[in-house]
Structure formats: C-alpha cells, structure tokens
Amino acid sequence: MVHRKYGIGIYIGVNTIKADKTIKDYIKIKYQNDDILYIPTNDMDSIRKYIGGDAIQPKINKLGTRDWENTKTKVKKNLREVAKELIELYAKREKAQGFAFNKDTPWQGEFEGKFPYQETDDQLRCIEEVKKDMELAKPMDRLLCGDVGYGKTEVALRAAFKATMDQKQVAYLAPTTVLAEQQYQEFKERMKDFPIKVEILNRFKSKKYQDDVIKKLKLGEVDIVIGTHRLLSKDVEFKDLGLLIIDEEHRFGVKAKEKIKQLKTSVDVLTMTATPIPRTMHMSIVGIRDMSVIYEPPHNRKPVQTYVLEYDTEVVKEAITKELERGGQVFYLFNNVEGIEKKADDISKLVPESVVTFAHGKMTGNQIEEIMKEFTEGKTNVLVCTTILESGIDIPNANTIIVENADRMGLAQLYQIRGRVGRADKQAYAYITYKRDKLLSEVADKRLKAIKEFTEFGSGFKIAMRDLEIRGAGSLLRRNTIRSSRASRL
C-alpha cells in the first residue's frame, strides 16, 4: 500500500479496535522495523494500492523520517523537467521554419510503380497526407496508425524516397535488431534500382563497421540509415537529416524519442504504430500531433481467432499438432530467458513430431539471425522465444501463436504479439494464456478481456483507445498527472 504522507508499506489486514467506547475498523500497514500504522476506514482516500508490476520489489519506507517526502520531491522535480522539455520542444516545432520538400519527381512515380501489391484506399490516403505535410515549410509530426501488416512500411518507404530526392538524409529507428535487419533488407531491395545508399547501424555490428557508417553519415555519404537505439548515441551525427521515422513507438521511452528529434528542431517526424501509447494517443486527439489511420485490411486477410484461457498442456499440444498437420509453423512466447531452453525441451517432448528451436534477446545478433533464417526456411517449425517476437518477425507460414503468462504483458504488447500471425490468407489462431488458478489483477483482467474482444480488422486503434481508458492519458501541463515509469509506482 502507499500512504500519501508515510509512503510504501505492507498491507496486513483490517483490525477492529475499540477506543473511547467507539469501535472502528482500521487498515493495518507495516513499515520498516515492524512499525505499524493504523488507518481508519473512513480515511481511505489517504491510501492507494501500490502499482509497480510483479517483477518490482519496492523499498518499504520507515516511519518518522523524511525518506518518503524526499522521494516525492525528487520525482516531482524530474517530472517538471521532462514536462518543461516537452512543452519547449513542441513550441519550437510549432514556430520552426522547416524544410519544404518539392513535389514528386518522375523517379518517385517509377519507385512507387514497383510496389508489388495493390494499395488500399486508406494506404493511398495516408501516403498523400504524409507527402502533403512534407511539402509544407512547417516540420511534420505525424502519427501513422494501422494494424500490423496493413502497409505502414510502404508509407514510410515512399516518404523516405521523397526525402532522398531532395538530398536529405533519413533515419529509421526500429525497436529491435530483428526488425531493423528486416527493414534494412526491405529498403535495400526497394531502392536497389536507384542511386540511394542504405545502411544499418546496431550494437551487434563490428566496431569497424559501425565507425565506417557513422563517418559516412557525417559526410553525407549515406542517404538512409536503419538502426536501433544505437542511432541515439552521442557519436552519431548527420550531415543533413530531413526525415526521422520511428517504428513501434511504444517500445521507446519519451526521452529516447525526443533526443533524436532535438538533433534538428526542423526535422520531419513520422511515427508508426499499430497501437499508440496513451500519451501519444491523447496528444493526437487534442491536436498536438497529426494522425493518419489505415483502417482497411489487405486483400484476402482473415482475422486471428483468439482464445483467452488458463494454461492447459493438452490445449497447447492440440494447437501445435493441428498447425503442424497443415504444414504450418508455431510461435511460442515464453518471456523468461533463464527457463526458455527447458521450455523448448518440454515442447519437444510434448509434441515429438515438432522441430523446436528457441531465441531470446541475450543472444548475439548472428545467433538470432541464424535461428530466424532456419525458421523462415522451414527447417524448424516451433519457435520458442521472448518478446523479441513483438516487432519485426514476418513469417506468413507461422499461423499459430501461444502466449504464456499473458497477464504480465501490456495491452499494446499483446496486440503486437498476436499480429505476428495471420499475415497471409490462412486462418490464424492465438492462444493467450495465464497461470491456472491465478487471481488476476483488475487491470490484467481488463487487458485480457480487451484482447479477446477486439479481434476484427482495424482493432489497433480501438485497442489504443481502450488502453487510454484503462491507463489514463496523463497530461503535459499538470505536473501531478504526468506519467512516468517511476511516478506510476508512487
């Protein structure tokens, strides 16, 4: 529990105490050194349930000290600084004279004509909205929202190509090395017929390679760079950055996103996501940011059939077996690095005909790349992995996903994970499970109900709205409602 005045303590129970011939119920909270605080039930407004996630072990405060007051003072100061930075940044962007990109060149038409699929009407509308923003002197700050597999990457490709036609550099910020590698290959393939230099930058590349790319970026010899958090390092400088693309923004912290924007106040920014985080959604709704939404699914796409249930070994066995019998592949999400190898072994024993492999974020880039290559080529058919699956893995033949301990994950995260299947014309299945007989928290219960409810196409936007409802919007201007990971724990 968290008491407004005394801080974090351990809830013991409710005691009935008689004092001055009056019997009252009191909430009993234990603090450091076994000190006890009794709170009358008519003063419930002074306490709150501690919210910090299952994995976080909070520090228990000590009564009779200024420990809690000091903590609150420090957090308020940090929040004021973040709020001030954000407000100043967006104020500067509103007043800044940005670069007005020219109208489309003949090469732009030729590049877009090489797109191997038929664009949806929504996709074309969003492309035009982005281009229109880029052609204005005001810096673009547009949020592109669309379900996984709905064609956001193509919007980004066309925006990036347009930027390079005016000799501007493009930075594409991806949350994982897997997604960065995939997008790097996609950009290289699409740009190969044009004099555009595309490079990749992440921590798994050799130091010599990284230094070479950084040097070329500074000299303007690289037009488009795809990268992870490595792009945010102090040693990365651009000769003339014109467009920043942020993929799956909910995977980055506020400070990380704002840092690269500050490289150049006038840089155009395109943020892409299937499920905007509440703060971003709120900013778009109130008009601080522009938003484009792709509602329309690609042709022949089927909604993912979703089951939310207690973990059951027999259900898991049947789900894997059915997928393998139709020649498909399975994603098994187990978000525990220490136990993942044993889990893979358990799956192998459960379904003997399966060929199981596993991957997690502590592996080297080369290891992950080799594992994913084998899975993509069909040499393995069950991939047990952590949440590295969340972004960037696009394997049309994988159409069943099983998630363990889904109650520990965020709503947007679950939606992204489910979006890794059903990317072709086959019926896909998602089994969202939680530990048997576990009492779910109110928030976890709402998340799981939401992921089960929203299965139809275009649900990403609805999921984001529900997340906004569950978690709250926060505010840029009221310091006591600004959210940060630390503040939410208080």
NUDOLUM-686042 format. One record per residue (C-alpha): residue number from 0; chain; x, y, z. Coordinates in steps of 0.05 Angstrom, whole numbers, plus 5000, padded with zeros to 4 digits. Layout:
    i  ch     u     v     w
  NUM   A     X     Y     Z
...
//
This chain:
    i  ch     u     v     w
    0   A  5000  5000  5000
    1   A  5021  5073  4991
    2   A  5002  5124  5042
    3   A  5000  5196  5018
    4   A  5042  5220  5078
    5   A  5081  5159  5101
    6   A  5098  5123  5037
    7   A  5102  5049  5018
    8   A  5084  4996  5069
    9   A  5058  4925  5072
   10   A  4983  4913  5079
   11   A  4970  4866  5138
   12   A  4894  4867  5142
   13   A  4835  4901  5174
   14   A  4832  4905  5251
   15   A  4773  4923  5293
   16   A  4795  4968  5351
   17   A  4756  4997  5409
   18   A  4777  5066  5432
   19   A  4738  5115  5476
   20   A  4678  5068  5476
   21   A  4677  5071  5400
   22   A  4690  5011  5356
   23   A  4722  5025  5289
   24   A  4755  4986  5232
   25   A  4827  5004  5216
   26   A  4872  4985  5157
   27   A  4937  4957  5186
   28   A  5001  4973  5148
   29   A  5071  4950  5168
   30   A  5132  4993  5155
   31   A  5207  4984  5167
   32   A  5229  4957  5235
   33   A  5159  4926  5243
   34   A  5129  4994  5257
   35   A  5053  4992  5249
   36   A  5007  5046  5222
   37   A  4931  5042  5232
   38   A  4888  5079  5182
   39   A  4813  5088  5199
   40   A  4769  5061  5143
   41   A  4736  5129  5137
   42   A  4804  5157  5115
   43   A  4813  5110  5055
   44   A  4828  5169  5009
   45   A  4897  5174  5040
   46   A  4920  5105  5016
   47   A  4926  5071  4948
   48   A  4946  5002  4924
   49   A  5019  5000  4903
   50   A  5026  4994  4827
   51   A  5093  4974  4800
   52   A  5089  4907  4765
   53   A  5101  4837  4791
   54   A  5176  4839  4779
   55   A  5189  4902  4820
   56   A  5207  4896  4894
   57   A  5191  4964  4924
   58   A  5230  4994  4981
   59   A  5190  4995  5046
   60   A  5192  5064  5078
   61   A  5210  5080  5150
   62   A  5163  5119  5195
   63   A  5188  5181  5229
   64   A  5237  5201  5173
   65   A  5235  5247  5112
   66   A  5250  5188  5065
   67   A  5182  5189  5031
   68   A  5179  5266  5027
   69   A  5248  5266  4994
   70   A  5227  5214  4944
   71   A  5165  5254  4924
   72   A  5205  5318  4919
   73   A  5256  5285  4873
   74   A  5203  5255  4828
   75   A  5164  5320  4822
   76   A  5228  5356  4803
   77   A  5243  5304  4749
   78   A  5172  5307  4722
   79   A  5173  5383  4718
   80   A  5238  5379  4679
   81   A  5210  5328  4630
   82   A  5146  5368  4622
   83   A  5184  5432  4610
   84   A  5229  5399  4558
   85   A  5169  5370  4521
   86   A  5130  5435  4521
   87   A  5191  5475  4497
   88   A  5205  5424  4443
   89   A  5135  5424  4414
   90   A  5131  5500  4420
   91   A  5196  5506  4380
   92   A  5170  5457  4328
   93   A  5106  5498  4320
   94   A  5146  5561  4307
   95   A  5204  5530  4269
   96   A  5214  5541  4195
   97   A  5222  5470  4168
   98   A  5246  5445  4101
   99   A  5191  5445  4048
  100   A  5203  5384  4004
  101   A  5190  5391  3930
  102   A  5133  5358  3892
  103   A  5142  5286  3869
  104   A  5195  5273  3817
  105   A  5188  5225  3757
  106   A  5233  5178  3796
  107   A  5182  5179  3853
  108   A  5128  5153  3806
  109   A  5175  5100  3779
  110   A  5193  5078  3850
  111   A  5121  5074  3872
  112   A  5102  5035  3809
  113   A  5149  4979  3831
  114   A  5106  4964  3892
  115   A  5086  4891  3881
  116   A  5017  4895  3914
  117   A  4953  4935  3903
  118   A  4949  4993  3952
  119   A  4886  5001  3993
  120   A  4848  5066  3991
  121   A  4868  5081  4063
  122   A  4941  5068  4047
  123   A  4938  5117  3988
  124   A  4903  5170  4031
  125   A  4956  5164  4086
  126   A  5012  5169  4035
  127   A  4983  5233  4008
  128   A  4974  5262  4078
  129   A  5047  5248  4094
  130   A  5071  5278  4028
  131   A  5028  5340  4038
  132   A  5059  5350  4107
  133   A  5129  5342  4079
  134   A  5117  5394  4026
  135   A  5098  5446  4078
  136   A  5151  5492  4110
  137   A  5125  5471  4179
  138   A  5161  5410  4208
  139   A  5118  5347  4202
  140   A  5099  5309  4265
  141   A  5051  5256  4241
  142   A  5028  5192  4275
  143   A  5012  5135  4227
  144   A  4967  5084  4259
  145   A  4949  5018  4225
  146   A  4945  4945  4243
  147   A  5006  4900  4235
  148   A  5012  4881  4162
  149   A  4968  4938  4137
  150   A  5023  4971  4096
  151   A  5054  5024  4142
  152   A  5123  5005  4117
  153   A  5104  5024  4046
  154   A  5082  5093  4070
  155   A  5150  5100  4104
  156   A  5187  5077  4042
  157   A  5153  5128  3998
  158   A  5166  5184  4048
  159   A  5239  5163  4054
  160   A  5248  5161  3979
  161   A  5216  5231  3973
  162   A  5265  5258  4025
  163   A  5326  5230  3988
  164   A  5303  5262  3924
  165   A  5317  5329  3957
  166   A  5385  5305  3981
  167   A  5361  5298  4053
  168   A  5382  5241  4098
  169   A  5332  5193  4130
  170   A  5338  5158  4198
  171   A  5293  5098  4211
  172   A  5291  5080  4285
  173   A  5269  5008  4300
  174   A  5260  4978  4369
  175   A  5295  4911  4357
  176   A  5354  4885  4317
  177   A  5308  4834  4284
  178   A  5261  4888  4258
  179   A  5320  4933  4239
  180   A  5351  4877  4198
  181   A  5285  4861  4164
  182   A  5271  4934  4146
  183   A  5343  4943  4122
  184   A  5334  4886  4073
  185   A  5267  4913  4051
  186   A  5294  4984  4040
  187   A  5355  4958  4003
  188   A  5313  4914  3957
  189   A  5264  4970  3941
  190   A  5318  5022  3930
  191   A  5367  4979  3890
  192   A  5349  5009  3822
  193   A  5363  5080  3846
  194   A  5426  5116  3869
  195   A  5407  5113  3942
  196   A  5456  5088  3995
  197   A  5422  5048  4051
  198   A  5460  5025  4114
  199   A  5444  4992  4180
  200   A  5470  5010  4249
  201   A  5463  4968  4313
  202   A  5505  4944  4371
  203   A  5515  4875  4340
  204   A  5555  4902  4281
  205   A  5631  4904  4288
  206   A  5663  4967  4315
  207   A  5698  4978  4249
  208   A  5633  4973  4210
  209   A  5597  5020  4259
  210   A  5653  5071  4256
  211   A  5651  5069  4180
  212   A  5575  5080  4177
  213   A  5579  5137  4228
  214   A  5634  5171  4188
  215   A  5594  5165  4123
  216   A  5532  5193  4157
  217   A  5571  5255  4179
  218   A  5599  5264  4109
  219   A  5531  5254  4076
  220   A  5552  5190  4040
  221   A  5494  5151  4070
  222   A  5423  5170  4049
  223   A  5382  5124  4093
  224   A  5404  5091  4157
  225   A  5362  5038  4192
  226   A  5380  5027  4265
  227   A  5362  5011  4336
  228   A  5376  5052  4399
  229   A  5448  5056  4372
  230   A  5424  5114  4329
  231   A  5412  5154  4392
  232   A  5486  5151  4414
  233   A  5525  5215  4421
  234   A  5575  5196  4367
  235   A  5521  5192  4312
  236   A  5517  5256  4272
  237   A  5482  5271  4206
  238   A  5504  5318  4152
  239   A  5432  5338  4134
  240   A  5377  5298  4168
  241   A  5310  5312  4136
  242   A  5264  5256  4159
  243   A  5260  5213  4222
  244   A  5217  5151  4221
  245   A  5201  5117  4288
  246   A  5174  5047  4284
  247   A  5131  5019  4341
  248   A  5140  5079  4386
  249   A  5112  5045  4448
  250   A  5178  5008  4453
  251   A  5217  5072  4465
  252   A  5216  5119  4525
  253   A  5196  5191  4518
  254   A  5267  5216  4529
  255   A  5295  5169  4476
  256   A  5245  5194  4424
  257   A  5254  5267  4439
  258   A  5331  5261  4439
  259   A  5336  5246  4365
  260   A  5284  5299  4348
  261   A  5329  5350  4383
  262   A  5384  5335  4333
  263   A  5348  5384  4289
  264   A  5286  5422  4311
  265   A  5262  5427  4239
  266   A  5266  5352  4223
  267   A  5203  5319  4196
  268   A  5179  5262  4240
  269   A  5135  5202  4221
  270   A  5117  5156  4278
  271   A  5087  5088  4260
  272   A  5049  5041  4306
  273   A  4991  4993  4308
  274   A  4974  5013  4379
  275   A  4993  5084  4402
  276   A  5011  5090  4475
  277   A  4960  5130  4516
  278   A  5003  5193  4519
  279   A  5013  5195  4444
  280   A  4940  5178  4431
  281   A  4919  5235  4476
  282   A  4966  5284  4442
  283   A  4937  5265  4374
  284   A  4865  5271  4398
  285   A  4876  5341  4428
  286   A  4912  5364  4365
  287   A  4985  5369  4387
  288   A  5002  5316  4334
  289   A  4971  5299  4267
  290   A  4946  5229  4257
  291   A  4934  5184  4197
  292   A  4898  5117  4205
  293   A  4897  5056  4159
  294   A  4832  5020  4174
  295   A  4827  4977  4112
  296   A  4860  4908  4113
  297   A  4899  4880  4054
  298   A  4860  4834  4007
  299   A  4845  4762  4030
  300   A  4866  4776  4102
  301   A  4828  4738  4157
  302   A  4820  4760  4230
  303   A  4861  4720  4280
  304   A  4817  4672  4320
  305   A  4835  4688  4393
  306   A  4826  4645  4455
  307   A  4840  4673  4525
  308   A  4844  4617  4576
  309   A  4881  4585  4635
  310   A  4944  4548  4614
  311   A  4928  4476  4594
  312   A  4981  4428  4568
  313   A  4930  4388  4528
  314   A  4905  4451  4493
  315   A  4976  4471  4477
  316   A  4992  4402  4449
  317   A  4929  4402  4406
  318   A  4942  4473  4380
  319   A  5014  4457  4359
  320   A  4995  4389  4329
  321   A  4939  4419  4287
  322   A  4984  4474  4259
  323   A  5039  4425  4241
  324   A  4989  4378  4208
  325   A  4970  4432  4159
  326   A  5043  4447  4143
  327   A  5047  4510  4185
  328   A  5093  4536  4240
  329   A  5083  4558  4311
  330   A  5107  4616  4354
  331   A  5110  4600  4428
  332   A  5121  4662  4471
  333   A  5156  4647  4537
  334   A  5184  4711  4566
  335   A  5237  4682  4613
  336   A  5308  4677  4588
  337   A  5331  4631  4644
  338   A  5278  4579  4632
  339   A  5269  4584  4557
  340   A  5316  4526  4539
  341   A  5278  4479  4586
  342   A  5212  4503  4558
  343   A  5236  4487  4487
  344   A  5255  4418  4511
  345   A  5187  4409  4544
  346   A  5152  4427  4479
  347   A  5195  4377  4441
  348   A  5173  4322  4489
  349   A  5101  4345  4487
  350   A  5097  4344  4411
  351   A  5150  4294  4387
  352   A  5139  4309  4314
  353   A  5158  4382  4324
  354   A  5227  4411  4309
  355   A  5236  4463  4364
  356   A  5286  4520  4370
  357   A  5289  4580  4417
  358   A  5313  4652  4415
  359   A  5319  4710  4463
  360   A  5348  4780  4467
  361   A  5412  4760  4504
  362   A  5436  4721  4444
  363   A  5484  4753  4395
  364   A  5457  4784  4331
  365   A  5488  4728  4290
  366   A  5456  4674  4333
  367   A  5387  4705  4327
  368   A  5396  4716  4253
  369   A  5415  4642  4242
  370   A  5357  4617  4284
  371   A  5308  4662  4247
  372   A  5336  4640  4180
  373   A  5326  4567  4197
  374   A  5255  4581  4220
  375   A  5239  4623  4158
  376   A  5266  4567  4113
  377   A  5222  4516  4149
  378   A  5280  4476  4178
  379   A  5247  4485  4246
  380   A  5172  4491  4258
  381   A  5164  4514  4330
  382   A  5200  4577  4355
  383   A  5200  4587  4430
  384   A  5220  4660  4443
  385   A  5216  4720  4488
  386   A  5183  4786  4468
  387   A  5236  4796  4414
  388   A  5177  4768  4374
  389   A  5137  4831  4387
  390   A  5165  4870  4329
  391   A  5191  4854  4260
  392   A  5183  4779  4251
  393   A  5142  4769  4188
  394   A  5134  4696  4170
  395   A  5069  4682  4131
  396   A  5074  4607  4144
  397   A  5071  4616  4220
  398   A  4997  4620  4237
  399   A  4990  4595  4308
  400   A  5017  4633  4369
  401   A  5015  4611  4442
  402   A  5030  4662  4497
  403   A  5046  4641  4568
  404   A  5034  4688  4627
  405   A  4998  4738  4583
  406   A  4972  4775  4645
  407   A  5042  4803  4655
  408   A  5042  4839  4588
  409   A  5013  4905  4566
  410   A  4953  4910  4521
  411   A  4990  4942  4462
  412   A  5045  4890  4471
  413   A  4995  4832  4467
  414   A  4964  4862  4406
  415   A  5031  4868  4371
  416   A  5049  4796  4390
  417   A  4984  4769  4363
  418   A  4997  4808  4299
  419   A  5056  4763  4283
  420   A  5007  4711  4257
  421   A  4953  4717  4205
  422   A  4996  4755  4156
  423   A  4975  4712  4096
  424   A  4908  4684  4072
  425   A  4908  4625  4121
  426   A  4864  4625  4184
  427   A  4909  4642  4243
  428   A  4900  4624  4317
  429   A  4924  4658  4381
  430   A  4922  4624  4450
  431   A  4931  4678  4503
  432   A  4942  4640  4569
  433   A  4952  4655  4642
  434   A  4973  4611  4700
  435   A  4919  4563  4725
  436   A  4880  4586  4787
  437   A  4918  4653  4788
  438   A  4877  4711  4814
  439   A  4885  4765  4761
  440   A  4891  4839  4779
  441   A  4835  4884  4756
  442   A  4880  4917  4703
  443   A  4905  4850  4677
  444   A  4834  4824  4673
  445   A  4813  4885  4632
  446   A  4872  4876  4585
  447   A  4857  4803  4571
  448   A  4783  4818  4560
  449   A  4802  4873  4511
  450   A  4849  4829  4471
  451   A  4794  4776  4466
  452   A  4741  4827  4448
  453   A  4779  4863  4393
  454   A  4795  4811  4340
  455   A  4765  4843  4278
  456   A  4806  4883  4228
  457   A  4827  4953  4247
  458   A  4825  4937  4321
  459   A  4893  4970  4335
  460   A  4860  5038  4340
  461   A  4806  5011  4386
  462   A  4858  4975  4428
  463   A  4895  5041  4436
  464   A  4831  5076  4458
  465   A  4817  5020  4509
  466   A  4889  5026  4534
  467   A  4878  5100  4542
  468   A  4815  5085  4582
  469   A  4850  5033  4627
  470   A  4915  5070  4640
  471   A  4894  5143  4633
  472   A  4921  5196  4587
  473   A  4967  5235  4632
  474   A  4978  5308  4617
  475   A  5035  5351  4591
  476   A  5013  5411  4631
  477   A  4992  5385  4700
  478   A  5053  5360  4737
  479   A  5013  5316  4785
  480   A  4984  5275  4728
  481   A  5044  5267  4683
  482   A  5062  5194  4679
  483   A  5130  5163  4681
  484   A  5151  5093  4699
  485   A  5174  5118  4767
  486   A  5115  5163  4782
  487   A  5065  5107  4767
  488   A  5097  5066  4822
  489   A  5083  5120  4872
//
